[in-house]
Amino acid sequence: MKPRRQRMIFVAVMLLGVALAGVLVLQAIGENMLYFYSPTQIKSGEAPANHTVRVGGLVVEGSVRRETQGVTVNFELTDTAERIAVVYTGILPDLFREGQGIVARGRIGKDGVFVAEEVLAKHDENYMPPDVAEALETARSGGQVKAKP
């Protein structure tokens, strides 16, 4: 085989390898994107089933119920238009309380209950995550919230 042909084959194999690596990286990034949804969007079926998503809103007053054994907590989230049930097993942040704005990461169960893997609470009374603030404002005005990455 001529050296020129060998170089051409080597360059073609390298380009194919780089293209394959790029496709794999883009696919992995797409699978790991976490989209934010409001309770209204989840109730309307906009959130994908069997996919990890984030949901945010206010913890409904009087909805927090702790199971007697273990660290499982049931509560409801609202965006002032709709409510969704959330179940979380683990230790809640110190700032978690009723009326508090939170963001939870997890999956929507077949029964419509959001099973949270992680719960994050805002860190002071003046701060609210931008996604939650926008979802609450849109729900108050009766508008449509778009899913965000």
N, C-alpha and C positions, 0 to 999 in steps of 0.2 A: 504494500500500500504506500502511496506517495505521502510525503509529509504534509502537503497542503490538504489532502483529503482527510488525514488524521486530525489536523487542526479544526477543520470544518465540522467533523463529527464531534470532537471535544466541545466546541462552542455550542453546537446544537444541543448536546446532552446537558451542558451547563444552563442554557436558557430554559430548557424544559424543567430542570430541577428548580430553578428560581421561580418559574411560573407556578409549579406545583406547590412550593412552599408558600407563595403569596396567596394562593387559593385556600390552603389550609388555615393560614393565619386569619384571613377575612371570615372564613366560616366559623372559626372559634370565637372571634370577636362578636359576630352576629348572634351566636348561641348564648353568649354570656351577658348580653344587654339586659338590663333591668328597667322595664318601663313602669312609669308611675300612673296609677289609676285612682280616681275618686270613688267613693262608695256608690255614687249615681252611675258611673260607668260600669262598675262591677255588677250592679243590679240589672242594668240593661243588657248585659252579656257582651260588652265590648272587650273585656279582659280575656285573654286566652286561657283555656283549661289546660291543666298539666304543664304549666310553665311558671317559673318563678317571676313574681312581679312585686312592685311596691304599692302600698295603699296608704293614704294619709287622710287624716281628718281629726275631729275632736272626739275624745272619749265621752260617751253619753253619760250624763249624770245618773247615778243609781244603777248602772248596768254592770259594774265590776263585781264578779262573783269568783271567789277563790275556793278551790276544792279543798276539802278537809285534810286529805292526805296528799303529799307531794307539792309541786310548785306550779300546777296548772291553773291558769287564770282565764276566765271567760269574760268578755266585755263586748260592747258595741261601739262602732265608729260611725260618725255622721259627718256629712258635709253641709248640714242643715237642710238638705233636700231628701236624702235617703239614708238609711242605716244598714250596716252589715254586721253580722256576728263575727267575732274573732276569738280564736282560742290560741293560747300561747303557753308552752311549757318551758319554764326557765325562770331565771331571776329577772324581774323587771327593773328598769333604771330607777334610781332614787327619785327622779323628777316625775315619774308616772303618777297621774292622779286623774280623777274625773274632771271633765272640762278642759283637759290638757290637750294640746295639739301634738300628735305623734305621727310617725311614719313606721310602718311595719313591712317587713320583707317576708314573703312566703308564697303559698299556693292556695288556690280556691278549691275546696273539696267538692265532691259530687253533690253533697247536700247543701251547697251554697255558703258554707261556713269557711271563712278565711283562716287557714292554719298558718300562723306566723312562726317563722324561724328566728326572727330578730325583731325587737321593738326598740325604736329610738324616740326619746322625748326631747322636746325643745329645751334649751338650756337656761332661759330666763323668761320673764313675763313679757318682754318687749320683742322677742324673736319668735318667728314662725318660719319653718322651711318654706321657701318660695313656691314650691309645687303645691303645698297644702294651702297656703294663703290664696293662690290663684284659683284652686279648685273650690274653696269656700266662697270666694267672691263670685265666681261664675255660677255656682249653685244658687246663691242669694239672688242673682239677677236673672236666673232662669235660662242661662245660656248653655252651650255645649262645651265640654272640656275635651281637648285633644290629648291622646296618649303621648307621653314624652319619654325619650330614652334616658 
